[in-house]
């Protein structure tokens, strides 16, 4: 019998199970990683609120990013095909929903960033609760309390 591995992906071997089915602990761990990156991008937006010509950034929504990772990667079937490389998708992209900018060209809205940070914090608490719940179920199934 294979031993049960409770280590979330990215915290050990870094391997995750491929395919359209995802484990709840894997999804919670991936969501937490995405939320951590988003919080850093939003903090950078706030830090640059007075920088002329600065455009706020945000991550690709988690659902869209997750849908992209569930699809099989493109295969290079001929030597003259281009490589599928390019820019990382989760490093932050310019927020195109910005409608107005200050006279100096800065488009950061502290109110909008505060709302996004609050949403991210709420989603982080939910993902942590899902992770704790499933870890508790595993402990219960193994006969361990606490």
C-alpha positions, 0 to 999 in steps of 0.5 A, a space after each residue: 500500500 502506498 503511503 499517504 502524502 499530505 504535503 501540498 504541491 510546491 512544498 516538497 517534490 513540487 509535483 502535482 497530479 496532471 489531468 482534469 481532476 484535481 485534489 481539494 488539497 492541491 487546489 487549496 494550495 494552488 489557490 493560496 499560492 495565487 492569492 499570495 502572488 496577487 497580494 504582492 502585486 496589489 501591494 506594489 500597486 499601492 506602493 506606486 500610487 504616486 509614481 507618474 505614468 504608473 499603471 496598476 497591475 493584477 493577476 489573471 483570474 484564478 479560474 482562467 489560470 486554472 483552466 489554462 493549466 488543465 489543458 494539455 500543453 502545445 506540442 512542437 511537431 515540426 522543427 520550424 514551429 515556434 516554441 510555446 515559451 513567452 512571458 509568464 502568465 501569473 507575473 501580473 498584467 496591466 489592469 485594462 479595466 482602469 477608466 481614468 488616470 490622474 493628470 500625471 498619468 498614474 491610474 492607481 485608485 487606492 479605493 479599488 486596490 483596498 477592495 481588491 485586497 479585502 477580496 483577496 484576504 477573504 478568499 485566503 481565509 476560505 482557502 485556508 479553511 478548506 485546507 484545514 477541513 480536508 487535513 482534519 478529515 485525513 487525520 480522522 480517517 487515520 484515527 488521529 485526533 487533533 
